[in-house]
Amino acid sequence: MGQGERYLKQAIVDKDPYVSSSALVSGYHLIHTNPANTEVVKRWFNEIQDAAKSKYTMVQYHALGLLYKLRQHDRYVRVVFLSLSLSLSLSLSRAASYFSLFNVVLIGLADILV
């Protein structure tokens, strides 16, 4: 990906929420269409975490979804990482973001208990 990857990383932390959300959704689609791209998107992890701290609900929602997608196969890491670090360090601004976080935690707990 090279040059395109650099532009996507910059777009994730862009000030415009529409640019950030579009870049996050693009990362999600990269993983969804070809799982081999997971390693590429994992290199954006710091930028995705920064986007999850955004004051815009839409950006938070897409960042949480992408973080979940990256960690969905890590059973214990998924629950611990997303539930503790995000709920303690983020100031989630809207109910939709809380709902997304709650949904991720419930799915993670269900996987652990099964």
TAGIDA-V797757 format. One line per field, one symbol per residue. ss: DSSP state (@ for helix, = for strand, . for the rest). phi: phi as a letter, one per 20 degrees, with the letter a starting at -180 (. if undefined). burial: + if it has 16 or more other ideal C-beta (glycine too) atoms within 10 Angstrom, else -. A space follows every 50 residues. Layout:
# TAGIDA-V797757
ss=???
phi=???
burial=???
This chain:
# TAGIDA-V797757
ss=..@@@@@@@@@@....@@@@@@@@@@@@@@@@@.@@@@@@@@..@@@@@@ @@....@@@@@@@@@@@@@@@...@@@@@@@@@@@@@@@.....@@@@@@ @@@@@@@@@@@@@.
phi=.lffffffffffdffffffffffffffffgfffbgffgfffffegfffff ffefeefffggfffffffffdfeegefgfffffefffeeedfecffffff fffffffffffffe
burial=-------++-++++--+--+++++-+++-++--------++--+--+++- ++-+-++++++++++++++++------++-+++--+---+-+----+--+ +--++--+------
